[in-house]
Amino acid sequence: MLRVVRVGGDSMSPTLENGDFVVALGAPLARQHRAGDVVIVDHARLGLIVKRIAELDPSGNWVQLEGDSAASTTREALGRVPCHHVKGRAILRIAPAPRGTSRLPRGLPRRPPSG
C-alpha cells in the first residue's frame, strides 16, 4: 500500500520542508522499521504527522519519534508511540523546483542534540 502525505510545518527541515509531499510504503511493503527512518504516524494527540524514528523498543511495542529541526516538538512531548500507529515509511520526497523529487534513504543520521 502506498500513501501520499503533504508536509505541514518545518519540524522536519531540512529533510522535508513545509508543502513538500512524501510517498510512503505501508505494511507489509515497509518491512521492519529502523532508527532514523522517516515515518508517517497516526499520533493520538497530533493526528497524522511525519517524524523520524529516534528509538525503537527492543520488544517491538513502541517507537520514540523526533523531528529534524530544533524547532520540532521534543521527544518527551511526542511520547512513546505504539508501533501499530506507524502507518508507513517515507521513501520519496516531492518538492517544488529547484529541490524537486528525491529518495529518502533509510537510517539518516539524527540531528545533533541541542544545548
C-alpha positions as CSV (number, residue, x, y, z in Angstrom):
1,M,0.0,0.0,0.0
2,L,1.3,3.5,-0.9
3,R,0.3,6.6,0.9
4,V,1.0,10.3,-0.1
5,V,1.0,12.9,2.6
6,R,1.6,16.7,2.4
7,V,4.1,18.0,5.0
8,G,2.8,20.9,7.1
9,G,5.3,22.9,9.1
10,D,9.1,23.0,9.4
11,S,9.7,20.3,12.1
12,M,11.4,18.0,9.6
13,S,13.6,20.7,8.0
14,P,16.0,20.5,6.2
15,T,15.0,16.9,5.1
16,L,11.4,17.9,4.4
17,E,10.0,21.5,4.1
18,N,6.5,22.9,4.5
19,G,4.5,22.0,1.4
20,D,6.6,19.0,0.4
21,F,4.9,15.7,-0.3
22,V,6.1,12.3,0.9
23,V,5.3,9.0,-0.6
24,A,5.3,6.2,2.0
25,L,5.2,2.4,1.9
26,G,2.6,0.9,4.2
27,A,2.7,-2.5,5.7
28,P,3.7,-5.1,4.6
29,L,5.8,-3.3,2.0
30,A,7.6,-1.2,4.5
31,R,9.3,-4.1,6.3
32,Q,10.8,-3.6,9.7
33,H,11.4,0.0,10.9
34,R,14.8,1.2,11.7
35,A,16.1,4.1,13.9
36,G,16.5,7.0,11.5
37,D,13.6,6.1,9.2
38,V,11.2,8.9,8.3
39,V,7.7,7.7,9.0
40,I,4.0,8.7,8.9
41,V,2.4,8.3,12.2
42,D,-1.2,8.5,13.4
43,H,-0.4,10.2,16.7
44,A,-3.1,10.1,19.4
45,R,-2.9,13.8,20.2
46,L,-1.5,15.4,17.0
47,G,-3.2,13.4,14.2
48,L,-1.2,12.4,11.1
49,I,2.4,13.5,11.4
50,V,5.7,12.9,9.7
51,K,8.7,12.3,12.0
52,R,11.9,10.4,12.3
53,I,12.2,7.3,14.4
54,A,14.7,8.1,17.2
55,E,14.5,4.9,19.1
56,L,12.8,1.5,18.8
57,D,11.6,-0.6,21.7
58,P,13.6,-3.9,21.6
59,S,10.3,-5.8,22.1
60,G,8.7,-4.1,19.1
61,N,5.9,-2.4,21.0
62,W,6.7,1.3,20.6
63,V,8.8,3.9,18.9
64,Q,10.2,7.2,20.1
65,L,9.9,10.0,17.5
66,E,11.7,13.2,16.8
67,G,11.8,16.0,14.2
68,D,14.9,17.1,12.3
69,S,14.6,20.8,13.2
70,A,15.5,22.2,16.6
71,A,12.0,23.9,16.4
72,S,10.3,20.5,16.4
73,T,8.2,19.2,19.3
74,T,10.5,17.4,21.7
75,R,10.8,13.6,22.0
76,E,9.3,13.9,25.5
77,A,6.3,15.9,24.3
78,L,5.7,13.4,21.5
79,G,5.9,10.5,23.9
80,R,6.3,6.8,23.0
81,V,4.0,5.8,20.2
82,P,2.7,2.3,19.7
83,C,4.2,0.6,16.6
84,H,0.8,0.0,15.1
85,H,0.3,3.8,14.9
86,V,3.2,3.9,12.3
87,K,1.3,3.9,9.0
88,G,4.2,4.0,6.6
89,R,7.9,4.6,5.9
90,A,8.6,7.6,3.7
91,I,10.6,6.7,0.6
92,L,10.3,9.7,-1.7
93,R,10.1,13.5,-1.3
94,I,8.3,15.5,-3.9
95,A,9.1,19.2,-3.6
96,P,8.8,22.3,-5.8
97,A,11.7,23.2,-8.1
98,P,14.6,23.6,-7.7
99,R,14.7,20.9,-4.9
100,G,12.5,18.5,-6.9
101,T,12.0,14.9,-6.2
102,S,14.4,12.8,-4.3
103,R,14.6,9.4,-2.5
104,L,14.6,9.4,1.3
105,P,17.3,6.9,2.3
106,R,16.8,4.7,5.3
107,G,18.5,5.5,8.6
108,L,19.6,9.1,8.0
109,P,21.6,10.5,10.8
110,R,19.6,12.1,13.6
111,R,20.0,15.8,14.4
112,P,22.6,16.6,17.0
113,P,21.3,17.2,20.5
114,S,20.6,20.8,21.2
115,G,22.1,22.5,24.1
